Amino acid sequence: MLSFGSAEFYVIAAVIAAAIVALAAIPSRRGAAVLTTYPGTIIDEDTLQQPAIDVEVDPDLRLIITRRGIDSVAADGAVSLAVTTIGFDLTIEERITPGKGRPQPCSAMFILTGFGAERYHIQYRNSNLGLLAAFSLPVRDGVKINRPLR
């Protein structure tokens, strides 16, 4: 019979405690990664703005993202987003195709679809320019967020 003062009792208790800690440390399943690309609509600007993104949630729970302060796209260039979704984590990689003409200041607008009324953790980045913004976004009608890209 085990008593509270025996060494066997404390060895068994330590093993059980270690098993509980090990189970708590196992990461949760995040699900499969889904990659979606979205084309952007170029909006000509008169002056160059600071690099930033505006995110707005419309009544259909679509994300309307406006990227401001783009200075490396000509009239025949393009801007697109590669969005990797894993659960409620979004990694948005901006891709810029400069085009052949003279670059001019512009913004780009994107409409992202397929979101539920949840809180998403978003990382928006342009690796080529070294720009990044990270934030949480509650997907609810009328939510608006502005973040500088640094």
Order of alpha helices (4+ residues) and beta strands (2+ residues): alpha-beta-beta-beta-beta-beta-beta-beta-beta-beta-beta
